[in-house]
Amino acid sequence: MSEPDSDRPISFESTADSNPYSAPIESPAIVVPDEMRRGRFAQVRVVAILTIVQGSLVVCYGLVMTGMMGFLIVVSQSQNPAFDPLGGNNAPPGMETMVIFLYGGLGGLMTVTGGLTIHSGIRLLYYRNRVYGIVMLVVGLACMISCYCAPTAIGLAIYGLIVLTNGPVVRAFAMVQEGRSVQEIEHHFNNLPAL
């Protein structure tokens, strides 16, 4: 039996060629600088899903506001004196109309904003329209006037802007625009070192 050579240094460095469990590099056509890191690439999908959820909440709120408008129209048309113990309408003239238009306007605005937010979230899932996603995150802050979606809108806008303005994320969106598939990009970025 031969004894192991104790004079030879032991190397703990691993290369892709020596590791049988490393992922194969299938697309050598993607070339990035050596200092390129993964960045916040893995968080794009999280931002996209949260954007879809936020848009769904805003659409629900918009539909409730629109339903309130319909309810107020029905109530104002009934004008049954039995509902009012004082025997009359105590609201100033034009107030009912203003409240109806306020609910309808806010409901319509929230529904459209929520629908566009859902659309931008779906686009972000496929690494398309990064600027559209940023615009919808900022426009989503307009939903703060309702106070209903303010905490989630603020948190998502801050988190989403941090992720979508990250250098590797910008590069990933540019690569999709150049014609790369989402699978190629995910494979490439998942093989890069973290942050």
N, C-alpha and C positions, 0 to 999 in steps of 0.2 A: 504494500500500500504506500502510496506516495503522500507525503505530508504537504498541506497547503503552503504556498509560498508566503511567508510572513513579511517579506521585504516589499511585496507589491502593495501599493496603497489601494484601499477600498474606495470605490467611487459610488456615491449615493445619488449622483445626478442621473436622471432618467431622460431619455429622448423618446420621441414618438416612434422611432424605429425599434427601440428595445422594449417598448411596452406593448404586450399583445392585447391589452384591454383598451388602448387608446382608440378614439374614433378615427376612421380613415378620412384622409383629406381628399375629397372628391372634386372640389372645384378650385383648382389652383389659379383660375383666371381672376379671382377676387384678390386684389393686391391692396394692402393698407400699410401705412408706415409701421415700423417695428414698435414704436412707442404706443401704438393704438391699444386701448383697453376696451373692455366690454362696456364700461360706464353704466348708465342706467337703462341699458337696452332691455333687460329682462322685465323692467317695470312698465314698459309701454303697454303690454297686455293688461296689466292691473289698472292703469289709467283709463284704457279704453273701456273696460268692463264697468269701472266706477262711473264713467261718463254716461254710459247707457243707463245705469241704475239711476243716476241723478236726473237724466232726461225723463225717465219713466215717472219719477216722483213729481217732476214739474208738470208733466202732462196730466197726471192724476189731479194735481192741485188746480190746474187750469180747467179741467172738466167739472170739478166741484164748484169753482167760481161761476162757470157758465150755467151750471144747474141752479145755483143760487139766483142768478139773473132770471131764469125761467120761473123759479118759485116766486120771486118778488113781482114779476109781471102778473102772475095768476092772483096773488094776494092783492095787489093794487087794483086789479080790475074787479075783484069781488066787492070791495068797499062795503062790507056788511057792517052796519052800525052795532050789531050785537057783539062784535069782537072788541069794540072800544067802549070801556065803561063811562067815559066822559061824553060819549055821543057824537064824536066828530074826529076828523083827522087833525092831529096836532102838529103835523109836519109843515114846515114852511112851503109855500108854493114852489114847485119845480124840484123839490128835494127828492121825491120818489124817482123822477126821471133821471136825475143826476146819479143816484145810487144804482139804478138799473144799468145805466151806461158805464158806471165805474166797475161794477161786477162783470159786465159783459166785455168791456175793454181789457180789463186785467185777465179775465179768463181766456179770451182769445189770444192775447199776447203770450201768456204762460203756455198755452197749448202749442202755439207755433214754435216758441223758443224751445220747449221740451222736445218737440218732434225733430227740430234741427239738431239739438244736442244728441239725441239718439242716433241720428244719421251720422254725425261726426264721430261718435264712439265706434260705430260699425266701420267707418272708414279707417279709424286709427287701428283697429284690429288687424287690418291688412296693410298697415304701414303706408297709407295713402293720405294725402291732404293734411300734412302736419300743421300748416298755417291755418287751415279751416278749423282744425281741432283747437288751436290756440285761441282763435277768434271766438269760438263757441264757449270756451272756458271763461273768457272775459265777459262775453255777453251773458253768460249764466249768472254772473254777479248781479245783473239787473233784477234777478229773482229775489234779491234781498229785500225789495220793497214789500214783499209779502210776509217776511219774517219766518215763513214756514220752512223754506229751503236755505235760509241764510247760513247756518253753521256748515252744512255739507257743501254748499256752493263756494264758500270761502276756503274751506279745507281742500276741496278738489282743485280749485283754481291755483292755489299755491303749489300743491303737490304736482299737478299736471304741468304747470309752467316750468318747474324745476326739471322734470323728466323730459319734456318735449324740447327744451333748449339745450340739453346736454349734447356735447359734441358727437359721440358715437351714435346717439339716437338720430341726430340730424343726418349723419352719414348713412344710416340704415334707410331712412326715408328717401334719400337721394339715390341710393342703390336700387330701390324699387322703381323709382321714376326712370332710371336708366334701363329698366327691363329685367332686372333680376327677380326671381320668384321669392316668395316669402320663406319657403323651405330652405333655399340656398342661403338666404341672409341669416335665418335663425341658426342654421348649422355653422355658418362662419362665425357669428358673434358668440355663440355658446362655446366655441373652442378658444376664444381669446381669454387672456387673464382678466380677472375681476378688477374693478376700479383700479 
